[in-house]
Amino acid sequence: MKVSTSSKSVLPSASPYLARKQSRPGTVLSAQRGHVLSQECPSQEVLKHVTSRWGVLILIVLQGRTHRFSELRRSVGGVSERMLTQTLQWLETDGLIHRVAFNVVPPHVEYSLTDLGVEAAVKVRSLADWIEINLHRVLASRQKQNTKGNRPAPVTDGQMRAARPGSGTQR
C-alpha cells in the first residue's frame, strides 16, 4: 500500500483529528494516514467495522464475487438480518462495499467490493487463514489452560479433530 508523506493541508471537515494533529507545532502527519492507537482518531471506528466478526466474514465472502443480500445471509453462518444490514451499511459508508439497488419487485440489491474493499479483504483473509491454520494450536492451549484449573470454555473432541491440520476445507 502506498502512503503519501506529503504534508498537504487538511480541511477541518474532512477529518478533525488529522487537521488538529497537523496544526500542532512540529507535528507532520499526512492527510493519507490516521493514528489508530489514538482514541480521537476516526481510524478506530473503521477498524471496528472491518475487524468485527461480521465485517471480516462479509469481506471474505464478497472477495469471490457480487452477492445479493439473501446470498450473503446464507453464506455468513449465524448472522442475523439486522446485523448483516448494519454491517453492510458500515462497510458501504467506509467505502469498502458498493451497493446497487434495482428498481424491481421484489427488491433486488447486490453488494460487491470497491477497490478499497478488495485491499481490506486481502488483509482480513490473511488473518482468517492464519486462524484456520493454527486453530488446533489455539484449541490445544485452551484445553491445557482448562486442565490447570483456569476457566476457558472446554474444547470437545470434535473441535480438536476438526482443527487438526489437513482437516479443513480446500481453497
Backbone bond lengths (Angstrom), bond angles and torsions (degrees), N, CA, C in turn:
res aa  C-N    CA-C-N  psi(-1)  N-CA   C-N-CA  omega(-1)  CA-C   N-CA-C  phi
1 M - - - 1.447 - - 1.519 107.81 -
2 K 1.291 116.89 135.39 1.445 122.38 -179.61 1.517 109.76 -93.77
3 V 1.333 116.87 128.00 1.458 121.69 -179.85 1.511 108.23 -118.59
4 S 1.301 116.23 129.19 1.453 121.47 -179.91 1.519 110.32 -73.17
5 T 1.316 115.38 139.31 1.463 118.99 176.96 1.520 111.07 -108.82
6 S 1.309 116.79 5.47 1.459 119.36 178.54 1.517 109.84 -70.74
7 S 1.297 116.67 157.65 1.463 119.65 -179.19 1.526 110.24 -110.08
8 K 1.322 115.60 59.21 1.455 120.54 177.18 1.512 108.92 -64.49
9 S 1.307 116.13 148.94 1.459 118.10 178.17 1.520 109.08 -73.94
10 V 1.295 115.32 147.68 1.455 121.76 -177.65 1.511 108.33 -112.58
11 L 1.312 115.23 133.39 1.450 118.84 176.75 1.518 109.18 -71.22
12 P 1.315 119.41 136.84 1.458 121.14 -179.90 1.521 113.20 -54.27
13 S 1.327 117.75 -32.71 1.455 119.55 -178.96 1.523 111.84 -73.81
14 A 1.334 118.07 -23.57 1.454 120.97 -179.64 1.521 110.47 -69.77
15 S 1.304 117.60 -47.21 1.454 121.92 177.74 1.516 108.99 -163.20
16 P 1.308 117.16 102.11 1.459 119.63 -179.85 1.520 112.51 -57.56
17 Y 1.332 117.47 -33.65 1.460 120.19 -179.83 1.522 110.59 -63.83
18 L 1.339 116.05 -49.22 1.462 119.34 -178.81 1.522 111.04 -64.88
19 A 1.329 117.10 -41.20 1.462 120.10 179.89 1.524 110.76 -63.08
20 R 1.330 117.55 -42.06 1.460 121.74 -179.30 1.534 110.11 -66.02
21 K 1.331 116.73 -42.54 1.454 120.30 -179.31 1.532 110.87 -64.59
22 Q 1.327 118.16 -37.55 1.452 120.46 -178.14 1.521 111.55 -73.62
23 S 1.317 117.89 -24.98 1.458 119.96 -176.41 1.526 112.25 -79.39
24 R 1.323 118.36 -12.75 1.458 120.40 177.59 1.516 109.35 -72.45
25 P 1.332 116.98 137.66 1.467 120.11 -179.39 1.526 110.71 -60.14
26 G 1.323 115.36 133.52 1.452 120.78 176.53 1.515 114.91 80.52
27 T 1.318 118.28 -2.72 1.454 120.87 -179.17 1.513 109.14 -100.70
28 V 1.326 115.61 123.34 1.453 120.52 175.85 1.517 107.14 -118.76
29 L 1.302 116.40 118.85 1.453 121.92 179.05 1.515 107.78 -134.73
30 S 1.294 115.97 125.64 1.450 120.30 -178.23 1.523 110.96 -64.95
31 A 1.317 115.46 147.37 1.461 120.50 175.41 1.519 110.10 -68.75
32 Q 1.323 117.44 -10.19 1.447 122.23 -178.03 1.524 113.37 -91.52
33 R 1.304 119.43 -5.44 1.469 120.95 -173.26 1.522 111.23 -137.42
34 G 1.329 116.20 136.15 1.455 122.06 175.28 1.518 110.32 -97.12
35 H 1.313 116.15 -166.36 1.464 122.47 178.17 1.517 107.41 -133.89
36 V 1.330 117.02 92.16 1.454 123.34 -169.48 1.532 113.27 -63.49
37 L 1.316 118.75 -22.81 1.460 120.32 -179.37 1.525 112.76 -82.46
38 S 1.326 117.49 -10.20 1.452 121.25 179.49 1.528 109.99 -88.29
39 Q 1.305 115.72 129.22 1.468 121.30 179.58 1.526 111.44 -60.81
40 E 1.324 116.99 -28.47 1.470 121.23 -178.03 1.526 113.38 -76.99
41 C 1.332 117.27 -18.29 1.461 120.39 -171.89 1.526 111.57 -80.42
42 P 1.333 117.39 133.05 1.471 120.84 178.99 1.526 112.94 -65.87
43 S 1.320 117.96 -11.67 1.466 119.29 178.09 1.528 111.07 -63.53
44 Q 1.332 118.07 -25.76 1.473 119.86 177.61 1.526 111.17 -64.70
45 E 1.312 117.29 -36.18 1.464 120.36 178.70 1.530 110.39 -68.82
46 V 1.332 116.42 -41.21 1.462 120.16 177.44 1.529 109.60 -63.44
47 L 1.329 116.71 -42.38 1.464 121.28 177.08 1.522 110.87 -58.01
48 K 1.320 116.33 -42.12 1.469 121.00 178.55 1.530 110.38 -61.52
49 H 1.307 117.95 -42.92 1.462 121.68 -178.68 1.530 111.38 -67.09
50 V 1.323 115.92 -47.94 1.462 120.67 -175.37 1.527 111.59 -69.61
51 T 1.327 117.28 -39.05 1.462 120.05 -174.27 1.524 113.61 -98.06
52 S 1.309 117.38 5.93 1.462 118.29 174.76 1.530 108.01 -65.03
53 R 1.296 115.80 157.54 1.466 120.84 179.97 1.520 111.06 -50.09
54 W 1.314 116.63 -49.90 1.461 120.55 -176.27 1.520 111.96 -76.53
55 G 1.330 117.30 -34.07 1.464 120.46 178.57 1.517 111.60 -60.28
56 V 1.331 116.29 -46.53 1.467 121.17 178.70 1.522 110.36 -60.09
57 L 1.325 116.56 -48.46 1.460 119.97 -176.17 1.526 112.39 -66.37
58 I 1.318 117.09 -38.24 1.471 120.62 178.16 1.523 110.40 -65.12
59 L 1.334 116.90 -44.50 1.464 120.03 178.65 1.525 111.02 -60.31
60 I 1.330 116.81 -40.95 1.466 120.58 179.72 1.526 110.88 -64.99
61 V 1.324 117.21 -45.06 1.470 120.54 -179.62 1.528 110.42 -63.19
62 L 1.326 116.87 -42.13 1.468 120.05 -177.90 1.525 112.90 -74.07
63 Q 1.316 117.41 -10.48 1.462 120.38 177.41 1.520 111.32 -60.45
64 G 1.315 116.03 -34.33 1.453 120.06 -176.20 1.517 114.50 -74.63
65 R 1.335 115.83 -42.65 1.469 119.36 -175.91 1.523 109.91 -174.03
66 T 1.314 116.18 179.28 1.458 123.52 174.97 1.525 108.79 -72.03
67 H 1.332 116.22 141.40 1.465 121.17 179.71 1.524 110.22 -132.17
68 R 1.312 115.12 148.57 1.457 121.37 169.12 1.515 108.21 -81.12
69 F 1.343 116.64 163.02 1.455 121.88 -178.15 1.533 111.24 -55.57
70 S 1.312 116.52 -47.60 1.471 120.04 -177.09 1.530 111.10 -64.91
71 E 1.315 117.82 -34.66 1.465 120.69 176.53 1.524 110.75 -65.39
72 L 1.320 115.87 -41.36 1.465 119.69 177.60 1.522 110.78 -62.18
73 R 1.312 116.20 -44.38 1.466 120.51 -178.80 1.529 110.70 -60.91
74 R 1.323 117.21 -39.38 1.468 120.34 177.92 1.525 111.84 -72.24
75 S 1.314 117.59 -33.97 1.470 121.91 -176.53 1.521 112.99 -75.28
76 V 1.318 117.17 -32.86 1.467 121.43 -177.07 1.526 107.70 -98.63
77 G 1.303 115.45 95.79 1.460 121.11 -175.88 1.519 112.82 -60.80
78 G 1.337 116.00 129.63 1.454 121.69 173.88 1.514 116.24 90.66
79 V 1.323 118.57 -8.06 1.467 119.98 -178.37 1.529 109.56 -79.58
80 S 1.328 115.58 135.64 1.461 119.67 175.40 1.521 108.88 -81.85
81 E 1.312 115.57 161.26 1.466 120.23 178.56 1.527 110.35 -60.17
82 R 1.314 116.74 -39.74 1.471 121.83 -179.56 1.532 111.66 -64.04
83 M 1.348 116.43 -46.03 1.465 119.79 -179.26 1.518 111.50 -68.84
84 L 1.324 116.59 -36.11 1.464 120.02 177.55 1.519 109.99 -63.80
85 T 1.327 116.57 -45.89 1.460 121.13 178.66 1.522 110.96 -60.40
86 Q 1.324 116.96 -47.53 1.462 121.39 -178.45 1.529 111.40 -62.81
87 T 1.324 116.60 -44.72 1.462 120.08 -179.01 1.520 111.19 -66.58
88 L 1.318 117.67 -40.48 1.469 120.92 176.85 1.529 110.55 -61.48
89 Q 1.335 117.01 -40.14 1.466 120.37 178.03 1.524 111.01 -63.70
90 W 1.343 117.23 -43.85 1.470 120.75 178.03 1.525 110.43 -59.29
91 L 1.328 116.07 -49.16 1.463 120.29 -176.54 1.529 111.64 -67.17
92 E 1.314 116.82 -32.83 1.469 120.39 176.58 1.531 109.93 -69.15
93 T 1.324 117.23 -44.20 1.459 121.57 178.63 1.525 110.99 -61.20
94 D 1.334 116.75 -37.43 1.464 121.43 179.31 1.522 112.72 -77.06
95 G 1.328 117.68 -3.68 1.458 121.23 176.55 1.517 114.23 83.65
96 L 1.328 117.99 18.97 1.459 121.29 -177.77 1.528 112.91 -96.97
97 I 1.329 115.54 -22.84 1.461 121.47 -177.17 1.519 109.48 -126.75
98 H 1.317 114.28 141.10 1.464 121.12 175.35 1.525 107.34 -106.85
99 R 1.328 116.07 129.58 1.465 122.45 -178.83 1.514 108.90 -113.27
100 V 1.331 115.78 129.89 1.462 121.09 177.09 1.517 107.73 -123.35
101 A 1.337 116.41 120.58 1.463 122.09 177.99 1.525 108.25 -106.12
102 F 1.321 116.03 124.46 1.449 121.58 178.97 1.525 108.62 -94.13
103 N 1.317 116.65 138.35 1.457 122.27 -177.62 1.526 109.79 -85.14
104 V 1.340 114.50 73.49 1.467 120.84 -179.96 1.525 108.44 -135.57
105 V 1.340 115.02 166.48 1.462 120.52 176.10 1.525 106.58 -118.77
106 P 1.317 118.85 125.45 1.466 128.45 -4.09 1.530 110.98 -69.81
107 P 1.336 117.19 162.88 1.468 120.88 -178.47 1.528 111.59 -57.16
108 H 1.303 114.69 142.33 1.462 122.01 -178.87 1.529 107.06 -130.07
109 V 1.330 116.98 115.67 1.462 122.27 -179.32 1.513 108.31 -125.87
110 E 1.320 116.43 133.84 1.463 121.41 178.37 1.519 110.21 -119.99
111 Y 1.335 114.94 145.82 1.460 122.16 179.87 1.516 109.08 -123.75
112 S 1.328 114.92 138.23 1.462 121.27 176.44 1.525 108.04 -144.73
113 L 1.319 115.45 166.27 1.458 119.95 179.11 1.525 110.56 -84.66
114 T 1.307 115.74 141.62 1.456 121.31 169.85 1.535 106.94 -80.77
115 D 1.318 118.00 176.13 1.468 120.75 176.20 1.526 110.33 -58.54
116 L 1.324 116.03 -41.16 1.463 120.91 178.05 1.531 110.42 -64.89
117 G 1.322 116.63 -39.16 1.454 121.47 178.21 1.520 112.55 -65.70
118 V 1.332 116.79 -36.01 1.469 120.81 176.79 1.529 109.54 -61.41
119 E 1.341 116.95 -43.63 1.468 120.98 178.22 1.524 111.00 -61.11
120 A 1.328 116.83 -45.58 1.468 121.04 -179.56 1.527 110.54 -65.48
121 A 1.323 117.41 -40.86 1.465 121.37 -178.52 1.525 111.44 -62.31
122 V 1.312 117.26 -37.58 1.469 120.66 177.53 1.526 109.98 -61.27
123 K 1.321 116.42 -42.35 1.474 120.92 -179.13 1.525 111.67 -66.73
124 V 1.318 117.76 -47.52 1.471 119.27 -178.03 1.525 110.71 -72.01
125 R 1.335 118.42 -30.63 1.473 121.05 175.67 1.522 109.96 -62.63
126 S 1.325 116.50 -38.99 1.459 121.34 178.07 1.530 110.50 -62.39
127 L 1.324 117.11 -43.58 1.458 121.24 177.33 1.529 110.62 -64.40
128 A 1.322 117.16 -44.35 1.464 120.92 179.60 1.532 110.54 -62.78
129 D 1.325 117.83 -39.25 1.463 121.25 176.73 1.523 110.46 -61.39
130 W 1.329 116.33 -44.96 1.463 120.30 178.92 1.529 110.42 -58.98
131 I 1.332 116.71 -43.83 1.468 120.76 179.79 1.528 110.25 -62.25
132 E 1.338 117.03 -46.33 1.457 120.12 -179.04 1.529 111.42 -62.70
133 I 1.327 117.57 -41.98 1.462 122.25 -179.16 1.527 111.34 -66.40
134 N 1.317 117.10 -37.39 1.466 121.39 -175.41 1.519 114.29 -101.03
135 L 1.321 117.30 9.10 1.461 120.46 -177.10 1.523 111.81 -58.05
136 H 1.319 117.81 -40.28 1.461 120.08 -179.63 1.526 111.12 -60.93
137 R 1.330 118.22 -34.92 1.463 121.64 178.36 1.526 111.03 -70.93
138 V 1.323 116.05 -40.03 1.467 120.34 178.65 1.522 110.03 -64.35
139 L 1.325 116.58 -46.63 1.465 120.70 -179.72 1.530 111.32 -64.73
140 A 1.340 117.44 -36.84 1.466 120.41 176.59 1.526 110.25 -64.44
141 S 1.319 116.76 -38.85 1.465 120.71 177.84 1.523 110.53 -64.98
142 R 1.319 116.92 -41.21 1.469 120.37 176.44 1.525 110.70 -60.85
143 Q 1.326 114.81 -44.34 1.465 119.56 -179.57 1.527 110.08 -62.22
144 K 1.313 117.10 -42.99 1.464 122.08 179.26 1.527 110.53 -62.27
145 Q 1.333 116.72 -43.92 1.461 120.77 178.23 1.524 110.73 -63.65
146 N 1.311 116.32 -37.20 1.458 120.91 -179.86 1.532 111.14 -64.58
147 T 1.328 117.21 -37.15 1.467 120.04 179.95 1.520 111.98 -74.35
148 K 1.323 118.08 -18.42 1.469 121.96 176.98 1.520 111.89 -80.62
149 G 1.308 117.24 -4.38 1.461 120.01 -179.21 1.514 113.67 98.09
150 N 1.326 117.93 -1.25 1.464 120.09 173.98 1.521 107.94 -73.76
151 R 1.313 117.98 173.33 1.451 120.00 -169.16 1.522 116.59 -114.74
152 P 1.343 121.15 30.01 1.461 117.40 175.20 1.528 110.60 -67.56
153 A 1.299 115.87 162.09 1.465 120.31 -179.68 1.520 109.81 -61.91
154 P 1.326 117.67 138.16 1.456 120.42 179.62 1.521 111.11 -67.28
155 V 1.326 114.39 150.47 1.457 121.47 179.32 1.516 107.68 -103.74
156 T 1.311 116.81 130.54 1.461 120.45 -179.71 1.522 110.06 -84.34
157 D 1.329 116.42 161.17 1.462 120.91 176.85 1.522 110.51 -60.01
158 G 1.319 117.11 -37.35 1.466 120.87 178.31 1.522 112.30 -62.38
159 Q 1.332 117.01 -38.72 1.463 120.35 177.58 1.520 110.45 -65.80
160 M 1.338 117.05 -41.79 1.461 120.78 179.69 1.525 110.95 -63.57
161 R 1.339 117.21 -44.21 1.467 120.43 178.55 1.522 110.86 -62.43
162 A 1.320 117.02 -43.17 1.467 121.34 -178.43 1.515 111.72 -66.96
163 A 1.331 117.88 -26.29 1.458 121.22 -176.01 1.519 112.87 -91.07
164 R 1.320 118.76 -5.53 1.468 121.04 -179.72 1.518 109.70 -65.70
165 P 1.335 116.44 144.34 1.473 119.68 178.13 1.530 110.92 -55.61
166 G 1.313 114.62 139.29 1.457 120.41 178.87 1.513 114.25 89.02
167 S 1.339 117.67 -7.36 1.460 119.05 -179.12 1.510 112.61 -96.51
168 G 1.328 117.47 -2.60 1.465 121.28 -178.74 1.515 111.62 -81.25
169 T 1.316 115.65 177.91 1.449 120.74 179.93 1.517 109.61 -79.95
170 Q 1.294 115.79 148.79 1.476 121.87 177.74 1.509 109.43 -82.70
171 R 1.318 117.10 141.23 1.457 122.23 176.70 1.485 108.88 -113.91
